[in-house]
Amino acid sequence: MKNSILNENKNILVLGGAGFIGSHLCEVLVKQGHNVVCVDNFVSSDVENIKGLLEFPNFEFIRHDINQVLEPETLPELVKFKVEVFGFHEIYNFACPTSAKEYTKLPVETATSNSVGVINSLELARKYKAKYFLASTSSVYGQAPVDYKPVKEDYYGLLDFLGPRACYNEGKRFAETLVTTYRDFYKLDVRIARIFSTYGPRMLEHSGRRIPDYIQEALNSNEVMIAGDEKLSYSFCYITDMVQGISALMNSDIKDPVNLGSEQVYTLKAIAEKIIKLLNIEASIKHREGFAYLNQPAIPNIDKAKTELNWFPLVPIEQGLQETINYLRAKSISYQPFLNK
């Protein structure tokens, strides 16, 4: 089915759109005036993330597992977007369970999302001749290089393809293989972003996502527990910067993977210290055993994004942390004593 320029706004399908990054992208696309269809099954997302979008007439939510075939033109909710006529112009795929510490919780769902789910989404892109975006991950690089040198897109990396995290790490490698295969064989117009650690409001809580967990722990117990040793370091990109990078990539002609992330590196202890300072409270920092198969992650080289997308992160870490703190305080009634500070 061919897209038509007679449709004033784009029909855009966002798979995993109720998740952390997906919901922020949906919000941007809706406010730009596009017709956005968000698909999610809430396995690792939250209806609260899209609650504010439900009032917009150009937004529609479909509860569905992408591991099952989706037939948008048969859904009565989408009649208003004339999907049977215009199809979809763009498809963004964020649909995959993700947890930093509980990869044994949904291993089959994770592996199938990166295989069957990706195939189902690529077939939709073929059907509608839509531009396709895959949210891949820095985890495809596995263990950071010995010298911790920032990795470029041509770095192959080293990871355990049979370990408990393989359903996600190796799964995303296979997802990239599927996307590039469809690109080359079916001439599909694709984009692949290798997303490095991203933070901000709407992050999945209690899953090992360090920044929201540290904030919660500092507020609730005046103690921050860091999984891993003092040398463990990460780069953190604020969500608005990441969404801008994704949009820049989607609007580019780059069909190979692109690193999106921050080049600024911080130890987890330094992040915890910044959070405690911004909270203006007394709290201790302790280290405990790291998550299973937790390694020092790779740090991105984003030269490609800088030169070809004219993109790089702009939000300072302190500003991003403050925005995240404000969100978590407002969200939880347990933080009421802090609201009037």
C-alpha positions as CSV (number, residue, x, y, z in Angstrom):
1,M,0.0,0.0,0.0
2,K,1.5,3.4,-1.0
3,N,1.5,6.4,1.2
4,S,-0.2,9.5,-0.2
5,I,0.8,13.1,0.0
6,L,-2.9,13.9,0.2
7,N,-2.8,13.0,3.8
8,E,-2.0,16.4,5.5
9,N,-0.3,14.8,8.5
10,K,1.8,11.7,8.7
11,N,0.4,8.5,10.2
12,I,3.1,7.2,12.6
13,L,3.2,3.9,14.4
14,V,5.2,3.8,17.6
15,L,5.7,0.2,19.0
16,G,6.5,0.2,22.7
17,G,5.2,3.7,22.7
18,A,4.2,3.7,26.4
19,G,7.7,3.0,27.5
20,F,10.3,5.5,28.7
21,I,11.8,6.8,25.4
22,G,8.7,5.8,23.3
23,S,6.3,7.9,25.3
24,H,8.5,11.0,25.0
25,L,8.7,10.5,21.3
26,C,4.9,10.1,21.0
27,E,4.5,13.3,22.9
28,V,6.8,15.2,20.5
29,L,5.1,13.7,17.4
30,V,1.6,14.4,18.6
31,K,2.4,18.0,19.3
32,Q,3.9,18.3,15.8
33,G,0.4,17.5,14.6
34,H,1.1,13.9,13.3
35,N,-1.4,11.1,13.8
36,V,0.3,8.8,16.3
37,V,-0.7,5.2,17.0
38,C,1.0,3.9,20.2
39,V,1.1,0.2,20.6
40,D,2.2,-1.4,23.9
41,N,1.4,-4.4,26.1
42,F,2.7,-2.8,29.4
43,V,5.2,-5.5,30.1
44,S,7.9,-3.0,30.9
45,S,6.0,0.3,30.6
46,D,3.3,2.3,32.4
47,V,-0.1,3.7,31.2
48,E,0.8,6.8,33.2
49,N,3.4,7.6,30.6
50,I,0.8,8.3,27.9
51,K,-2.2,9.3,30.1
52,G,-1.7,13.0,29.1
53,L,-1.8,12.1,25.4
54,L,-5.2,10.3,25.5
55,E,-7.0,13.6,25.2
56,F,-5.5,14.5,21.9
57,P,-7.6,13.5,18.9
58,N,-4.5,12.7,16.8
59,F,-3.3,10.1,19.3
60,E,-4.6,6.6,19.7
61,F,-3.5,3.7,21.9
62,I,-3.7,0.1,21.0
63,R,-2.9,-2.6,23.6
64,H,-1.2,-5.4,21.7
65,D,1.8,-7.7,21.9
66,I,4.0,-7.1,18.9
67,N,5.0,-10.8,18.9
68,Q,1.5,-11.3,17.5
69,V,0.6,-10.1,14.0
70,L,-1.0,-6.6,14.1
71,E,-3.6,-5.6,11.4
72,P,-4.1,-1.9,11.9
73,E,-6.6,-1.4,9.1
74,T,-9.0,-3.8,10.9
75,L,-9.1,-1.8,14.1
76,P,-12.1,0.5,14.5
77,E,-10.1,3.0,16.6
78,L,-7.9,3.8,13.6
79,V,-10.7,4.5,11.1
80,K,-10.3,8.3,11.8
81,F,-6.7,8.1,10.5
82,K,-7.8,6.4,7.2
83,V,-5.1,3.7,7.6
84,E,-6.7,1.6,4.9
85,V,-6.0,4.5,2.5
86,F,-2.9,6.2,3.7
87,G,-1.2,3.4,5.7
88,F,1.7,4.5,7.9
89,H,4.5,6.8,6.8
90,E,6.9,5.9,9.7
91,I,7.2,3.0,12.1
92,Y,9.3,3.3,15.3
93,N,10.1,0.1,17.1
94,F,10.9,0.4,20.8
95,A,9.0,-2.8,21.7
96,C,11.2,-4.9,23.9
97,P,11.2,-5.7,27.7
98,T,14.2,-4.2,29.4
99,S,15.5,-4.5,32.9
100,A,19.1,-3.9,34.2
101,K,18.8,-6.6,36.9
102,E,16.0,-9.0,36.0
103,Y,16.8,-10.5,32.6
104,T,15.6,-13.9,33.9
105,K,12.1,-12.5,34.5
106,L,11.0,-12.2,30.9
107,P,13.7,-13.9,28.8
108,V,11.4,-15.6,26.3
109,E,9.4,-12.4,25.7
110,T,12.7,-10.4,25.3
111,A,14.2,-12.9,22.8
112,T,11.0,-13.1,20.8
113,S,10.5,-9.3,20.8
114,N,14.0,-9.1,19.2
115,S,13.2,-11.7,16.6
116,V,9.5,-12.5,15.9
117,G,8.4,-9.0,17.0
118,V,11.0,-7.3,14.8
119,I,9.9,-9.4,11.8
120,N,6.3,-8.5,12.4
121,S,7.1,-4.8,12.6
122,L,9.3,-5.0,9.5
123,E,6.5,-6.7,7.6
124,L,4.3,-3.8,8.5
125,A,6.9,-1.5,7.1
126,R,7.0,-3.5,3.9
127,K,3.2,-3.5,3.7
128,Y,2.8,0.2,4.1
129,K,6.1,1.2,2.4
130,A,7.0,3.0,5.6
131,K,10.3,4.4,6.9
132,Y,11.4,2.1,9.7
133,F,13.3,2.9,12.9
134,L,14.9,0.3,15.2
135,A,15.8,1.3,18.8
136,S,18.9,-0.8,19.2
137,T,21.3,-0.5,22.2
138,S,24.9,0.1,23.3
139,S,24.6,-3.5,24.7
140,V,25.4,-4.9,21.3
141,Y,29.0,-3.8,22.0
142,G,29.2,-6.0,25.1
143,Q,32.2,-5.5,27.4
144,A,34.0,-2.2,27.0
145,P,37.5,-2.3,25.3
146,V,40.4,-2.9,27.7
147,D,41.5,0.7,27.3
148,Y,37.9,2.0,27.8
149,K,38.3,4.0,24.5
150,P,34.9,5.3,23.2
151,V,33.6,2.9,20.6
152,K,32.7,3.8,17.1
153,E,30.0,2.1,15.1
154,D,32.5,-0.3,13.5
155,Y,33.5,-1.8,16.8
156,Y,32.3,-5.4,16.9
157,G,32.5,-5.9,20.7
158,L,32.6,-9.0,22.9
159,L,29.6,-10.4,24.7
160,D,28.3,-13.7,26.0
161,F,25.7,-15.0,23.6
162,L,24.5,-17.7,25.9
163,G,24.4,-15.8,29.2
164,P,21.3,-14.6,31.1
165,R,21.4,-11.2,29.3
166,A,21.8,-12.7,25.8
167,C,18.1,-12.5,25.2
168,Y,18.5,-8.7,25.2
169,N,22.2,-8.1,24.2
170,E,22.5,-10.8,21.5
171,G,18.8,-10.3,20.7
172,K,19.4,-6.7,19.7
173,R,22.3,-7.9,17.5
174,F,20.0,-10.2,15.7
175,A,17.4,-7.5,15.5
176,E,19.9,-5.3,13.7
177,T,20.7,-8.2,11.4
178,L,17.0,-8.5,10.5
179,V,16.7,-4.8,9.8
180,T,19.7,-4.6,7.6
181,T,18.6,-7.8,5.8
182,Y,15.2,-6.3,5.0
183,R,17.0,-3.1,4.0
184,D,19.2,-4.9,1.5
185,F,16.8,-7.5,0.2
186,Y,13.5,-5.6,0.2
187,K,15.1,-2.1,-0.2
188,L,13.3,-1.0,3.0
189,D,14.1,2.5,4.2
190,V,15.5,1.9,7.6
191,R,17.3,3.7,10.5
192,I,19.1,2.0,13.4
193,A,20.0,3.9,16.6
194,R,22.4,2.3,19.1
195,I,21.1,4.0,22.2
196,F,23.4,4.5,25.2
197,S,22.3,5.1,28.8
198,T,19.4,7.6,28.8
199,Y,17.7,9.0,31.8
200,G,14.8,11.4,32.8
201,P,11.2,11.4,33.8
202,R,9.1,8.2,33.1
203,M,12.0,5.7,33.6
204,L,11.0,2.2,34.6
205,E,11.5,2.1,38.4
206,H,12.8,-0.7,40.6
207,S,14.4,-2.4,37.6
208,G,18.1,-1.5,38.2
209,R,17.8,1.8,36.3
210,R,20.2,3.6,38.4
211,I,19.2,7.2,38.5
212,P,15.5,6.8,39.6
213,D,16.6,4.0,42.0
214,Y,19.2,6.3,43.6
215,I,16.7,9.1,43.9
216,Q,14.1,6.9,45.5
217,E,16.6,5.3,47.9
218,A,18.1,8.7,49.0
219,L,14.6,10.1,49.7
220,N,13.2,7.0,51.4
221,S,16.1,5.6,53.4
222,N,18.9,8.3,53.2
223,E,21.1,5.6,51.8
224,V,22.1,4.9,48.2
225,M,23.1,1.3,47.3
226,I,25.3,1.1,44.2
227,A,25.5,-2.3,42.5
228,G,29.1,-2.8,41.4
229,D,32.5,-1.4,42.5
230,E,33.6,2.3,42.6
231,K,35.3,2.2,39.2
232,L,32.0,1.3,37.3
233,S,31.4,4.3,35.0
234,Y,28.6,5.3,32.6
235,S,27.6,8.0,30.3
236,F,24.1,9.5,30.7
237,C,22.1,11.3,28.1
238,Y,19.0,13.2,29.0
239,I,15.7,12.1,27.4
240,T,15.0,15.4,25.5
241,D,18.5,15.2,23.9
242,M,17.9,11.5,23.0
243,V,14.5,12.2,21.3
244,Q,16.1,15.0,19.3
245,G,18.8,12.6,18.2
246,I,16.3,10.0,17.2
247,S,14.3,12.6,15.2
248,A,17.5,13.8,13.5
249,L,18.4,10.3,12.5
250,M,14.9,9.5,11.2
251,N,15.0,12.7,9.0
252,S,18.5,11.8,7.7
253,D,19.6,9.5,4.9
254,I,21.8,7.3,7.1
255,K,20.8,3.7,6.8
256,D,23.6,2.2,8.9
257,P,23.7,2.1,12.7
258,V,24.5,5.4,14.6
259,N,25.6,5.8,18.2
260,L,23.4,8.1,20.2
261,G,24.5,9.0,23.7
262,S,26.6,11.3,25.8
263,E,30.4,11.3,25.8
264,Q,30.6,12.6,29.3
265,V,31.5,9.8,31.7
266,Y,30.7,9.6,35.4
267,T,31.3,6.9,38.0
268,L,28.1,5.8,39.6
269,K,29.3,7.2,42.9
270,A,29.7,10.6,41.4
271,I,26.1,10.4,40.1
272,A,24.9,9.4,43.5
273,E,26.8,12.3,45.1
274,K,25.2,14.8,42.6
275,I,21.7,13.4,43.4
276,I,22.3,13.8,47.2
277,K,23.5,17.3,46.7
278,L,20.5,18.3,44.6
279,L,18.1,16.8,47.1
280,N,19.9,18.8,49.8
281,I,19.8,15.9,52.3
282,E,22.2,13.8,54.3
283,A,22.6,10.3,52.8
284,S,25.3,7.7,52.7
285,I,26.6,5.8,49.7
286,K,27.4,2.1,49.8
287,H,28.5,-0.5,47.3
288,R,27.1,-4.0,47.0
289,E,27.6,-6.9,44.6
290,G,26.8,-6.1,41.0
291,F,24.0,-7.6,38.9
292,A,24.6,-10.9,37.3
293,Y,27.0,-10.6,34.3
294,L,27.3,-6.9,34.8
295,N,30.3,-5.5,33.0
296,Q,31.8,-2.1,32.4
297,P,29.7,-0.8,29.5
298,A,31.1,0.8,26.4
299,I,31.2,4.6,26.1
300,P,30.1,6.1,22.8
301,N,32.1,7.8,20.2
302,I,29.4,10.1,18.6
303,D,31.5,11.6,15.8
304,K,29.1,10.2,13.2
305,A,26.1,11.8,14.9
306,K,27.9,15.1,15.3
307,T,29.1,15.3,11.7
308,E,26.2,13.7,9.8
309,L,23.3,14.6,12.0
310,N,24.6,17.8,13.6
311,W,23.5,16.4,16.9
312,F,25.1,16.1,20.3
313,P,23.6,16.3,23.9
314,L,23.1,19.7,25.3
315,V,21.4,19.2,28.7
316,P,23.9,19.4,31.6
317,I,23.8,16.4,34.0
318,E,22.7,18.6,37.0
319,Q,19.8,20.0,35.0
320,G,18.7,16.6,33.9
321,L,19.0,15.1,37.3
322,Q,16.9,18.0,38.8
323,E,14.2,17.5,36.2
324,T,14.1,13.7,37.1
325,I,14.0,14.5,40.8
326,N,11.1,16.9,40.3
327,Y,9.2,14.3,38.3
328,L,9.6,11.5,40.9
329,R,8.7,13.9,43.8
330,A,5.5,14.9,42.0
331,K,4.7,11.3,41.1
332,S,4.8,9.7,44.5
333,I,2.6,10.8,47.5
334,S,5.4,9.6,49.7
335,Y,7.3,12.7,48.7
336,Q,4.7,15.1,49.8
337,P,6.9,16.6,52.6
338,F,9.3,17.7,49.9
339,L,6.9,19.3,47.5
340,N,6.7,22.7,49.3
341,K,10.5,23.1,49.7
